[in-house]
Amino acid sequence: MIKIINGREIAKDIRSEIEIEILNLKNRNIIPGLAVILVGDDPASNTYVRMKQKMCAELGIRTKDARPNSNISQEELHALIEEYNSDNEIHGILVQLPLPDQIDENLALSKVLPEKDVDGFHPANVGKVTLGEGGYVPATPAGIIEILLRSGNDPAGKNIVIIGRSRIVGRPLLNLLTQKRKGGNATVTMCHTSTKDLSFHTSKSDIIIVAAGTTNILDASMIKEGVVIIDVGTNRVEDSSKKSGYKLIGDVNFDSVAEKASAITPVPGGVGPLTIIMLMKNCVIAAGGSFK
């Protein structure tokens, strides 16, 4: 019988560890602070920011936010980032993506001080993570590693396929899983939506991590018995039975793969809760917290 990996329970365990570290910081008169810059009024971005701020409030992390309209210029956005760079009450800065078309995202993200870049998108942090020399790990890849370790699916020695090559998930995850470290030591193949004969790769994999942003990209015909599947996808599909008018599904054909997989993360309730809690952990580390 397939095991449903409960991301909410794993996130709850990590949250307890974070709460202890926040208390230690407050005993040193340090209150972790997170600044959020949300440009424009994208509904999905608004939802994500609201969830992050709610978690900050529950944990006792100070928050500040700026919500400029969508016609902000590159220079105005840089000036806003610089305000938070100079704010001693702020330890982490989150620039919510995506940004409007007139904004060069890479340039904007590079203006965040590396030590306040809790999203792990600054080139300095990307380089450190790639080299295995520290740096902030983006929250979703960090959460996936925690899911694997805490669910009893240590990646070490496993054949793993990642479907998706984004800088937010696929690429940093490839680096983490191949490094000689806890949560690594795997043999990893990176695939994507243009990979020819995707089944050739997935059918031999012990663990498949799907972050393609495409529904039903993986089904039972493409996997072997006993595979572990981590579904990172979050796709809205119309559902008139829901008050919102839609429901969330992943990238994986859940009902199909459930016939053969040994474990899988659900959508929602799988990777999502880990993404938020690992961002909180990075913010606490930026404030001077330490985790064993």
Rosetta silent file (secondary structure, phi, psi, omega in degrees, C-alpha in Angstrom):
SEQUENCE: MIKIINGREIAKDIRSEIEIEILNLKNRNIIPGLAVILVGDDPASNTYVRMKQKMCAELGIRTKDARPNSNISQEELHALIEEYNSDNEIHGILVQLPLPDQIDENLALSKVLPEKDVDGFHPANVGKVTLGEGGYVPATPAGIIEILLRSGNDPAGKNIVIIGRSRIVGRPLLNLLTQKRKGGNATVTMCHTSTKDLSFHTSKSDIIIVAAGTTNILDASMIKEGVVIIDVGTNRVEDSSKKSGYKLIGDVNFDSVAEKASAITPVPGGVGPLTIIMLMKNCVIAAGGSFK
SCORE:     score description
SCORE:     0.000 S_00000001
   1 L     0.000  135.370 -176.765    0.000    0.000    0.000 S_00000001
   2 L   -67.400  141.687  176.775    1.348    3.406   -0.957 S_00000001
   3 E   -95.974  128.191  174.694    2.559    5.696    1.825 S_00000001
   4 E   -90.086  116.896 -178.695    1.390    9.312    1.690 S_00000001
   5 L   -80.128  115.659 -174.190    4.255   11.495    2.884 S_00000001
   6 L   -87.060   99.843 -179.552    2.695   14.140    5.126 S_00000001
   7 H   -65.451  -29.858 -179.836    4.566   17.382    4.504 S_00000001
   8 H   -65.864  -38.956  179.293    2.555   19.200    7.159 S_00000001
   9 H   -68.534  -40.728  178.025    3.778   16.824    9.870 S_00000001
  10 H   -65.149  -42.308  178.075    7.404   17.145    8.768 S_00000001
  11 H   -62.025  -35.268  179.340    7.050   20.932    8.655 S_00000001
  12 H   -64.028  -40.526  178.346    5.598   20.828   12.180 S_00000001
  13 H   -63.652  -43.789  179.511    8.714   19.035   13.460 S_00000001
  14 H   -67.115  -36.723  177.933   11.000   21.604   11.819 S_00000001
  15 H   -59.461  -40.399  178.481    8.842   24.404   13.172 S_00000001
  16 H   -60.644  -39.256  178.080    9.449   23.129   16.712 S_00000001
  17 H   -66.497  -38.806  178.956   13.206   23.317   16.084 S_00000001
  18 H   -66.443  -41.204 -179.509   12.843   26.864   14.740 S_00000001
  19 H   -60.399  -38.885  177.706   10.793   27.964   17.757 S_00000001
  20 H   -63.476  -43.578 -178.214   13.575   26.841   20.088 S_00000001
  21 H   -69.288  -35.387  176.808   16.154   28.799   18.097 S_00000001
  22 H   -64.551  -39.167  177.290   13.966   31.930   17.989 S_00000001
  23 H   -63.163  -41.362  177.395   13.659   31.754   21.777 S_00000001
  24 H   -61.150  -40.522  179.190   17.456   31.505   22.040 S_00000001
  25 H   -66.675  -41.957 -179.401   17.799   34.582   19.834 S_00000001
  26 H   -65.611  -30.563  174.724   15.254   36.555   21.861 S_00000001
  27 L   -66.923  -17.387  175.572   17.214   35.707   25.009 S_00000001
  28 L  -103.152   15.958  179.577   20.056   37.557   23.268 S_00000001
  29 L    62.378   34.432  176.467   17.714   40.474   22.481 S_00000001
  30 L  -117.313  123.635  174.677   17.538   39.539   18.791 S_00000001
  31 L  -110.411  115.100  178.920   14.193   39.418   17.005 S_00000001
  32 L   -57.645  140.795 -178.537   14.476   37.901   13.503 S_00000001
  33 E  -130.225  134.809  179.530   13.123   40.235   10.836 S_00000001
  34 E  -124.261  128.350  174.660   11.880   39.520    7.317 S_00000001
  35 E  -104.878  136.472 -179.997   11.084   42.138    4.672 S_00000001
  36 E  -120.394  129.434  174.928    8.810   41.243    1.773 S_00000001
  37 E  -112.594  114.318  179.885    8.617   43.178   -1.491 S_00000001
  38 L  -116.998  109.177 -177.792    5.520   42.313   -3.517 S_00000001
  39 L   -91.177  123.939  177.362    5.283   44.150   -6.817 S_00000001
  40 L    81.420 -162.935 -168.892    1.819   44.426   -8.306 S_00000001
  41 L  -132.106   34.744  178.395   -1.280   42.448   -7.476 S_00000001
  42 L   -60.298  123.988 -175.247   -0.820   38.921   -8.832 S_00000001
  43 H   -57.055  -43.631 -179.398   -3.386   36.743   -6.971 S_00000001
  44 H   -64.639  -43.002  179.002   -1.050   33.758   -6.554 S_00000001
  45 H   -63.368  -40.200  176.955    1.783   35.973   -5.289 S_00000001
  46 H   -59.404  -41.640  179.176   -0.605   37.653   -2.859 S_00000001
  47 H   -64.172  -45.952 -179.029   -1.593   34.246   -1.505 S_00000001
  48 H   -61.442  -44.743 -178.433    2.018   33.121   -1.092 S_00000001
  49 H   -65.201  -41.420  179.003    3.018   36.336    0.691 S_00000001
  50 H   -60.239  -41.581  179.014   -0.002   36.168    2.990 S_00000001
  51 H   -65.328  -40.656  179.808    0.910   32.599    3.995 S_00000001
  52 H   -67.018  -42.504 -179.988    4.518   33.561    4.679 S_00000001
  53 H   -67.894  -34.992  177.182    3.535   36.585    6.762 S_00000001
  54 H   -62.801  -43.644  178.510    1.033   34.505    8.731 S_00000001
  55 H   -64.042  -40.926  176.950    3.785   32.022    9.595 S_00000001
  56 H   -58.123  -44.703 -179.213    6.100   34.874   10.623 S_00000001
  57 H   -62.359  -40.631 -179.457    3.418   36.228   12.963 S_00000001
  58 H   -66.918  -34.831 -177.024    2.903   32.805   14.545 S_00000001
  59 H   -85.688  -17.601 -176.315    6.636   32.319   15.094 S_00000001
  60 L    88.979   26.668  175.004    7.338   35.831   16.361 S_00000001
  61 L   -91.834  127.112  179.427    9.390   36.956   13.370 S_00000001
  62 E   -67.284  138.289  178.034    9.165   40.697   12.738 S_00000001
  63 E  -127.285  146.547  169.163    7.895   41.564    9.252 S_00000001
  64 E  -133.334  146.552  178.287    7.926   44.638    7.086 S_00000001
  65 E  -141.882  155.127  175.881    6.496   44.810    3.620 S_00000001
  66 E  -130.329  136.839 -177.023    6.374   47.028    0.585 S_00000001
  67 L  -130.193   69.447  178.231    3.767   46.699   -2.148 S_00000001
  68 L   -67.597  156.308  179.825    4.702   48.969   -5.032 S_00000001
  69 L   -75.725  169.912 -169.057    2.457   48.966   -8.086 S_00000001
  70 L   -71.998   -9.433  178.202    3.345   47.004  -11.185 S_00000001
  71 L   -95.741   16.510  178.019    4.752   49.969  -13.132 S_00000001
  72 L   -58.634  145.192  178.813    7.696   50.444  -10.746 S_00000001
  73 L   -87.415  164.358  177.432   10.990   51.093  -12.507 S_00000001
  74 H   -57.673  -44.571 -177.088   14.154   49.038  -12.116 S_00000001
  75 H   -66.323  -39.206  178.665   15.849   51.908  -10.301 S_00000001
  76 H   -65.559  -38.717  177.871   12.922   52.404   -7.913 S_00000001
  77 H   -66.204  -41.532  177.923   12.919   48.710   -7.046 S_00000001
  78 H   -61.465  -40.070  179.512   16.666   48.777   -6.411 S_00000001
  79 H   -63.932  -38.630  178.588   16.212   51.762   -4.098 S_00000001
  80 H   -65.639  -43.505  177.213   13.542   49.885   -2.162 S_00000001
  81 H   -60.883  -41.019 -178.594   15.804   46.847   -1.787 S_00000001
  82 H   -63.695  -33.905  176.488   18.603   49.114   -0.594 S_00000001
  83 H   -57.975  -44.745 -179.533   16.339   50.496    2.159 S_00000001
  84 H   -75.251  -31.125  174.097   15.957   47.013    3.584 S_00000001
  85 H   -58.305  -35.093 -175.520   19.648   46.229    3.043 S_00000001
  86 L   -91.257   -3.375 -176.207   20.390   49.156    5.371 S_00000001
  87 L   -88.838  112.938 -176.078   17.700   48.310    7.941 S_00000001
  88 L   -70.092  -15.168  177.303   19.298   46.658   10.978 S_00000001
  89 L   -82.397  -11.224 -177.617   15.950   45.229   12.087 S_00000001
  90 L  -105.974  123.184  179.810   15.727   43.216    8.880 S_00000001
  91 L  -103.716  -24.270  179.467   17.774   40.032    8.565 S_00000001
  92 E  -134.066  143.373  179.176   16.133   38.563    5.479 S_00000001
  93 E  -123.700  128.339  178.411   14.731   40.098    2.300 S_00000001
  94 E  -117.086  116.862  172.807   12.235   38.345    0.051 S_00000001
  95 E   -99.503  107.410 -174.216   11.520   39.739   -3.400 S_00000001
  96 L   -69.047  128.091  176.863    8.406   37.848   -4.466 S_00000001
  97 L  -100.103  154.532    2.562    8.580   36.444   -7.983 S_00000001
  98 L   -80.558  160.623  174.860    7.510   36.809  -10.711 S_00000001
  99 L  -103.016  160.225 -179.267    8.296   40.474  -11.323 S_00000001
 100 L   -59.911  161.593 -174.171    6.742   42.605  -14.102 S_00000001
 101 L   -59.477  -30.788 -176.418    8.169   42.412  -17.614 S_00000001
 102 L   -76.445   -7.220 -177.952   10.018   45.727  -17.375 S_00000001
 103 L   -99.209  130.372  171.554   12.094   44.429  -14.453 S_00000001
 104 L   -81.140  104.351 -174.913   15.284   42.434  -14.947 S_00000001
 105 H   -59.241  -46.494 -177.288   14.762   39.790  -12.232 S_00000001
 106 H   -60.461  -42.150 -179.891   18.397   38.664  -12.082 S_00000001
 107 H   -65.766  -43.529  179.767   19.626   42.223  -11.700 S_00000001
 108 H   -62.874  -45.911 -178.348   17.065   43.005   -9.004 S_00000001
 109 H   -64.775  -30.296  179.799   17.833   39.853   -7.002 S_00000001
 110 H   -71.758  -13.160  179.352   21.557   40.600   -7.181 S_00000001
 111 L   -82.666  -14.942  175.504   20.919   43.885   -5.326 S_00000001
 112 L   -73.623  132.388  176.786   19.865   42.025   -2.159 S_00000001
 113 L   -56.487  134.182 -178.954   22.808   41.665    0.214 S_00000001
 114 H   -53.264  -36.304 -178.237   23.978   38.016    0.087 S_00000001
 115 H   -74.073  -12.212  176.371   23.718   37.760    3.873 S_00000001
 116 H  -109.389    3.728 -175.684   20.049   38.842    3.694 S_00000001
 117 L   -83.976   72.764 -174.300   19.212   36.730    0.649 S_00000001
 118 L   -72.794  -10.503  173.886   17.080   34.133    2.451 S_00000001
 119 L   -81.590  -18.156  178.960   15.593   32.951   -0.859 S_00000001
 120 L    74.904   29.734 -177.108   19.068   31.846   -1.987 S_00000001
 121 L  -103.131  -11.865  179.455   18.854   33.545   -5.394 S_00000001
 122 L   -65.902  141.225 -179.362   21.843   35.907   -5.180 S_00000001
 123 H   -52.783  -34.063  179.754   24.740   34.770   -7.426 S_00000001
 124 H   -65.178  -41.357  178.872   27.024   34.551   -4.383 S_00000001
 125 H   -72.839  -37.674  175.737   24.684   32.116   -2.638 S_00000001
 126 H   -58.947  -43.627  179.408   24.057   30.146   -5.832 S_00000001
 127 H   -64.187  -42.727  179.963   27.826   29.763   -6.195 S_00000001
 128 H   -63.746  -43.740  179.136   28.316   28.677   -2.592 S_00000001
 129 H   -63.460  -42.022  179.691   25.559   26.081   -2.800 S_00000001
 130 H   -61.069  -39.188 -178.446   26.963   24.787   -6.094 S_00000001
 131 H   -85.621   -5.672 -178.216   30.419   24.413   -4.558 S_00000001
 132 L    72.228   31.699 -176.310   29.080   22.918   -1.331 S_00000001
 133 L  -115.483   36.487  178.685   30.470   25.811    0.689 S_00000001
 134 L    90.770 -145.426 -175.537   27.364   26.956    2.556 S_00000001
 135 L    84.029  159.439  178.793   25.152   29.777    1.378 S_00000001
 136 L   -77.033  126.219  177.203   21.389   29.938    1.674 S_00000001
 137 L   -86.553  130.906  176.150   19.675   27.011   -0.021 S_00000001
 138 L   -51.225  144.732 -168.049   16.415   27.932   -1.790 S_00000001
 139 H   -61.790  -40.783 -176.676   13.498   26.874    0.380 S_00000001
 140 H   -67.358  -49.904  175.944   11.863   24.308   -1.895 S_00000001
 141 H   -58.582  -40.788  178.175   15.005   22.220   -2.591 S_00000001
 142 H   -60.845  -40.451  179.091   15.930   22.416    1.093 S_00000001
 143 H   -66.326  -37.472  179.127   12.435   21.217    1.983 S_00000001
 144 H   -64.274  -41.134  176.741   12.630   18.307   -0.460 S_00000001
 145 H   -60.474  -42.770  178.884   15.873   17.100    1.132 S_00000001
 146 H   -63.677  -41.072  178.385   14.180   17.251    4.546 S_00000001
 147 H   -58.853  -47.093 -178.111   11.179   15.309    3.222 S_00000001
 148 H   -63.023  -47.499 -177.163   13.408   12.546    1.885 S_00000001
 149 H   -66.964  -44.474 -172.994   15.512   12.252    5.034 S_00000001
 150 H   -80.996  -12.095  175.929   12.680   12.511    7.537 S_00000001
 151 L   -98.484    6.277  178.322   10.421   10.082    5.673 S_00000001
 152 L    81.296   24.083  179.986   13.101    7.385    5.675 S_00000001
 153 L  -120.360   58.475 -179.967   14.083    7.809    2.028 S_00000001
 154 L   -53.546  128.000 -178.301   17.740    8.832    2.314 S_00000001
 155 L   -68.580  -18.168 -172.805   18.986    9.734   -1.189 S_00000001
 156 L   -53.472  126.016  177.144   22.439    8.214   -0.617 S_00000001
 157 L    78.225   -0.358 -176.147   23.247    5.611   -3.243 S_00000001
 158 L   -90.603  154.402  169.439   19.893    5.997   -5.009 S_00000001
 159 E   -90.155  119.981 -174.385   19.194    6.632   -8.686 S_00000001
 160 E  -123.278  136.446  171.718   17.180    9.848   -8.820 S_00000001
 161 E  -111.985  129.894  171.055   15.466   11.611  -11.703 S_00000001
 162 E  -106.535  126.512  174.738   14.564   15.294  -11.431 S_00000001
 163 E  -106.198  106.302 -175.479   12.003   16.508  -13.962 S_00000001
 164 L   129.847  132.557 -173.551   12.399   20.281  -14.178 S_00000001
 165 L  -123.597   24.604 -177.802   15.470   22.496  -14.523 S_00000001
 166 L   -67.621  157.307  177.535   14.428   25.792  -12.926 S_00000001
 167 L   -73.558  -15.245 -178.477   16.885   27.790  -10.859 S_00000001
 168 L   -85.272  -33.853 -176.806   14.384   27.701   -8.015 S_00000001
 169 L  -124.867  -65.637 -169.065   14.042   23.918   -7.733 S_00000001
 170 H   -59.203  -51.719 -175.039   15.714   21.663  -10.290 S_00000001
 171 H   -66.359  -50.327  177.889   19.209   23.103  -10.552 S_00000001
 172 H   -62.932  -33.148  179.173   19.923   23.658   -6.837 S_00000001
 173 H   -65.342  -40.128  175.845   18.406   20.259   -6.071 S_00000001
 174 H   -57.213  -44.725  179.382   20.770   18.611   -8.555 S_00000001
 175 H   -62.926  -45.235 -176.932   23.703   20.217   -6.749 S_00000001
 176 H   -65.432  -43.047 -174.271   22.502   19.190   -3.305 S_00000001
 177 H   -72.354  -23.689 -178.854   21.720   15.587   -4.205 S_00000001
 178 H   -94.225   -9.222 -179.057   25.069   14.944   -5.885 S_00000001
 179 L   -75.729  153.618  178.399   27.250   16.420   -3.157 S_00000001
 180 L   -83.086   82.402 -173.698   29.120   14.252   -0.680 S_00000001
 181 L  -160.134  168.284  174.262   27.024   15.307    2.285 S_00000001
 182 L   -61.136  131.576 -176.937   24.011   14.334    4.349 S_00000001
 183 L    86.184    6.453 -179.844   21.027   14.360    2.033 S_00000001
 184 L  -126.236 -141.439  178.169   23.263   13.814   -0.997 S_00000001
 185 L    62.388   29.116  178.138   25.484   11.073   -2.429 S_00000001
 186 L  -102.669  163.160  171.299   22.893   10.165   -5.066 S_00000001
 187 E  -101.300  117.396 -166.470   23.277    9.496   -8.784 S_00000001
 188 E  -120.669  134.426  172.265   21.083   12.091  -10.451 S_00000001
 189 E  -114.391  128.081  177.163   19.653   12.566  -13.945 S_00000001
 190 E   -99.755  124.199  176.443   18.035   15.886  -14.779 S_00000001
 191 E  -117.995  175.585 -179.734   15.178   15.784  -17.280 S_00000001
 192 L  -161.863 -174.803 -173.608   12.693   18.391  -18.474 S_00000001
 193 L   -68.629  -13.678  177.492    9.746   18.917  -20.780 S_00000001
 194 L  -101.830    4.438  178.881   11.998   18.647  -23.861 S_00000001
 195 L   -66.855  130.279  176.682   13.650   15.388  -22.797 S_00000001
 196 L   -80.553  136.252  178.469   13.209   12.677  -25.444 S_00000001
 197 L    54.569   60.923 -179.825   11.866    9.364  -24.135 S_00000001
 198 H   -55.780  -36.633 -178.970   11.335   10.527  -20.562 S_00000001
 199 H   -60.059  -31.621  178.738   10.202    7.032  -19.594 S_00000001
 200 H   -55.929  -38.987 -178.259   13.658    5.659  -20.408 S_00000001
 201 H   -83.905  -46.000 -174.840   15.024    7.636  -17.466 S_00000001
 202 H   -68.986  -29.199 -176.196   12.114    7.494  -15.023 S_00000001
 203 L   -69.120  -14.571 -179.251   11.593    3.728  -15.387 S_00000001
 204 L  -107.073    3.883 -170.977   14.998    3.053  -13.809 S_00000001
 205 L   -91.161  142.018  174.644   14.733    5.564  -10.991 S_00000001
 206 L   -82.656  -33.226 -179.766   14.432    4.857   -7.251 S_00000001
 207 E  -135.296  133.234  176.264   13.231    8.395   -6.532 S_00000001
 208 E  -122.481  127.242  178.756   11.536   10.798   -8.942 S_00000001
 209 E  -113.828  118.542 -171.682   11.188   14.501   -8.137 S_00000001
 210 E  -111.160  116.118 -179.960    8.738   16.263  -10.438 S_00000001
 211 L  -141.949   56.060 -174.115    8.866   20.054  -10.752 S_00000001
 212 L   -98.785  -18.200 -176.614    7.938   20.660  -14.375 S_00000001
 213 L    72.646   25.441 -178.061    4.827   22.804  -13.992 S_00000001
 214 L  -132.759  123.338 -177.813    2.967   20.433  -16.317 S_00000001
 215 L   -69.194  148.421  173.928    0.059   18.270  -15.205 S_00000001
 216 L    57.113   32.522  179.791    0.112   14.500  -15.734 S_00000001
 217 L   -76.734  -15.007 -178.944    3.718   14.449  -16.907 S_00000001
 218 E  -133.442  130.865  175.617    4.274   11.183  -15.007 S_00000001
 219 L  -136.955 -178.383 -172.547    2.028    8.116  -14.845 S_00000001
 220 H   -61.541  -29.508 -178.540    2.255    4.447  -13.895 S_00000001
 221 H   -68.059  -12.142 -173.067    3.554    3.343  -17.308 S_00000001
 222 H  -106.679    3.103 -173.663    6.722    5.379  -16.716 S_00000001
 223 L  -129.059  162.420  175.170    7.822    4.078  -13.305 S_00000001
 224 L   -97.950  164.320  177.037    9.021    0.889  -11.634 S_00000001
 225 L   -60.417  134.751  172.837    7.474   -0.813   -8.634 S_00000001
 226 L    86.890    3.730  179.861    8.385    0.773   -5.302 S_00000001
 227 L   -65.852  150.739  173.973    9.560    4.132   -6.573 S_00000001
 228 E  -102.332  131.032 -176.353    9.317    7.176   -4.269 S_00000001
 229 E  -120.783  126.769  174.502    7.741   10.242   -5.893 S_00000001
 230 E  -109.604  112.174 -176.622    8.073   13.850   -4.734 S_00000001
 231 E   -99.755  109.115 -176.915    5.503   16.007   -6.546 S_00000001
 232 L   -91.995  -14.364 -173.886    6.470   19.677   -6.439 S_00000001
 233 L   -63.577  145.514  172.746    3.848   20.849   -8.943 S_00000001
 234 L  -137.392  101.877 -175.564    1.023   23.193   -7.973 S_00000001
 235 E  -121.726  134.216  177.172   -1.477   23.616  -10.765 S_00000001
 236 E   -89.594  127.169  174.696   -4.927   25.194  -10.597 S_00000001
 237 E  -126.962  146.851 -177.450   -7.671   23.356  -12.448 S_00000001
 238 E   -62.190  137.003  177.750  -11.320   24.325  -12.639 S_00000001
 239 L  -151.131  102.695 -175.136  -13.608   22.609  -10.139 S_00000001
 240 L   -67.991  -15.706  179.264  -17.152   23.904   -9.816 S_00000001
 241 L   -78.369  -12.540 -179.729  -17.651   21.923   -6.599 S_00000001
 242 L   -94.537  144.299  178.282  -15.126   24.143   -4.829 S_00000001
 243 L   -59.467  -36.091 -179.551  -16.037   27.528   -3.395 S_00000001
 244 L   -74.101  -19.006 -177.205  -12.928   28.985   -5.040 S_00000001
 245 L    89.076    0.002  178.847  -13.911   27.503   -8.389 S_00000001
 246 E  -148.578  165.807  171.996  -10.685   25.554   -8.686 S_00000001
 247 E  -131.326  161.690  179.035   -8.627   22.844   -7.022 S_00000001
 248 E   -98.967  133.201  172.518   -4.879   22.283   -6.767 S_00000001
 249 E  -132.271  163.816 -179.183   -3.221   19.276   -8.357 S_00000001
 250 L   -90.449 -163.311  177.448    0.397   18.321   -8.871 S_00000001
 251 L   -88.835  -13.609 -173.818    2.440   17.432  -11.938 S_00000001
 252 E   -99.650  143.322  171.271    1.955   13.695  -11.367 S_00000001
 253 L   -76.247   91.237 -169.707   -1.064   11.587  -12.280 S_00000001
 254 H   -57.966  -50.416 -175.770   -1.595   10.635   -8.639 S_00000001
 255 H   -61.619  -34.993 -179.249   -4.236    7.921   -9.092 S_00000001
 256 H   -70.739  -52.147 -175.209   -2.170    6.212  -11.773 S_00000001
 257 H   -70.106  -22.326 -179.266    1.221    6.143  -10.007 S_00000001
 258 L   -60.053  -20.973  179.295   -0.393    5.115   -6.704 S_00000001
 259 L   -69.766  -23.474 -172.817   -0.703    1.605   -8.175 S_00000001
 260 L  -125.486  -29.108 -176.287    3.090    1.151   -8.230 S_00000001
 261 L   -70.692  150.757  177.269    4.841    3.787   -6.088 S_00000001
 262 L   -89.800  -26.303 -179.114    5.803    2.993   -2.501 S_00000001
 263 E  -156.101  149.749 -179.690    5.512    6.615   -1.296 S_00000001
 264 E  -154.864  149.163  171.755    4.390    9.958   -2.666 S_00000001
 265 L   -89.243  135.678  178.367    3.864   13.540   -1.539 S_00000001
 266 L   -82.197  165.783  171.467    0.297   14.815   -2.017 S_00000001
 267 L  -131.848  118.704   -3.273   -0.749   18.139   -3.507 S_00000001
 268 L   -79.723  179.216  174.488   -1.598   20.086   -1.467 S_00000001
 269 L    96.840    7.043  179.622    0.015   19.107    1.833 S_00000001
 270 L  -107.081  -94.195 -177.359    3.300   17.714    0.562 S_00000001
 271 H   -73.891  -33.613 -174.534    6.164   19.966   -0.500 S_00000001
 272 H   -50.204  -52.054  179.925    4.282   23.258    0.010 S_00000001
 273 H   -60.049  -30.287  178.933    4.422   23.383    3.827 S_00000001
 274 H   -71.946  -34.376  179.869    8.160   22.657    3.708 S_00000001
 275 H   -60.837  -42.934 -179.334    8.798   25.553    1.320 S_00000001
 276 H   -70.004  -45.349 -175.101    7.363   28.040    3.800 S_00000001
 277 H   -69.011  -32.305  179.054    9.018   26.587    6.903 S_00000001
 278 H   -72.704  -28.986  172.310   12.464   26.386    5.263 S_00000001
 279 H   -64.197  -41.705  177.647   12.210   30.075    4.350 S_00000001
 280 H   -61.588  -40.651  179.678   11.541   30.765    8.044 S_00000001
 281 H   -62.850  -43.553  177.826   14.584   28.676    8.946 S_00000001
 282 H   -60.632  -38.634  179.537   16.788   30.673    6.567 S_00000001
 283 H   -64.435  -40.352  178.916   15.538   33.907    8.149 S_00000001
 284 H   -67.197  -38.684  176.704   16.408   32.641   11.624 S_00000001
 285 H   -62.773  -41.904  179.807   19.878   31.600   10.412 S_00000001
 286 H   -61.955  -29.244  179.236   20.332   35.100    8.933 S_00000001
 287 L   -81.171   -5.488  179.184   19.519   36.567   12.368 S_00000001
 288 L   113.038    5.793  178.162   22.286   34.505   13.940 S_00000001
 289 L   -73.812  156.976  179.078   20.507   31.273   14.732 S_00000001
 290 L  -134.378  139.538  179.565   22.257   27.932   14.453 S_00000001
 291 L  -124.477  134.098  179.496   20.827   24.493   13.795 S_00000001
 292 L   -79.182    0.000    0.000   22.652   21.233   14.392 S_00000001
